């Protein structure tokens, strides 16, 4: 399997085990381009016939399409995550708002919380600002910092870094440096896609690095995303489901994803039916044991 640093692990004989090879093939394919058999074989250090066999098996399992001389993704990568945040706020807004409402029970007074940057997370901040919860908030999204500071109940830190006007975030080395000495009770983030096989996906490797840093400094890891992200593809692996504690969303995940979440021990939160103050919960593992 492709390692988190981009390297490819090998078995005792110097070649990738079948499952690791196939996962590495999918990582290449899920960048959204057609990849040739020869290119894959050279990267993984095995014969082209071995790669052809792996591609046939992956196609039969529904993970990719065979094309002349190589393989391609089953579906085109959705480019919504690359659009400016102002545009993303208009896409599936109602579903994102429901997911944001489902996330509210994650927050308790006096918690030290990291809020990630995304259109959905901005809606989480707006929903949170309407509550009476007093929190210590750290974020790298300018709009989230503004919304939470305006509530008057939260101590807010906006991390320093290079400003991206499209996403209204700050990034770069400074963000990672500013996180070095920080610890969080809870880290809540958005993502562009989630799949049963790969887990949380994102548009850039920078997302992987930031999420990995935050995971090492947070007691619990939660993602908030609407159901349009279910089964969607993106270019980079961000986090396997086994490293996620909670998922807040607007509708129950479909069967294959629901099974993968249950196996990974992820608690899934759904919006309230209006009869109670807490959301519906469809999986209740003990997150302390993860």
Buried (B, 14 or more C-beta within 10 A) or exposed (E): BBEEEEEBEBEEEEBBBEEBBBBBBBBBBBEBEBBBBEBBBEBBEBEEEBBBBBBEBBBEEEBBBBEEEBBBBBEEBBEBBBBEBEEBBEBBBEBBBBBBBBBBBBBEEEBBBBBBBBBBBBBBBBBBBEEEBBBBBBBBBBBBBBBBBEBEBBEBBBBEBEEBEEBBBBBBEBBBEBBEEBEBBBBBBBBBBBBBBBBBBBBBBBBBBBBBBBBEBBBBBBBBBBBBBBBBBBBBBBBEBEBBBBBBBBBBBEEBBBEBBBEBBBBBBBBBEEEEEEBEEBBEBEBEEB
